[in-house]
Amino acid sequence: MSRRPRRNHTASFKAKVALAAIKGEKTLSELAEQFEVHANQITQ
């Protein structure tokens, strides 16, 4: 089993995810799947 290499997210990517979370149009799990990050990363 190979692990995905650690990814560094740009500030623009983080802002895009944060704005999507604030809008509240999708659930955290839907956003996590869309942006391919863990739901805990979105809440942080």
C-alpha positions, 0 to 999 in steps of 0.5 A: 500500500503506497501512501499519497505524498504530503501536499502543501496547499496554497493560500488561494486553495485554502481561501477557496475551501474556507469560502465554500465552507462559510457559504454553507451550501454543502456539508463538510463531508461533501466539501472534503470529497470535492476538494480531496481533503479531510473534513477535520482540515476544513474545520480547522 
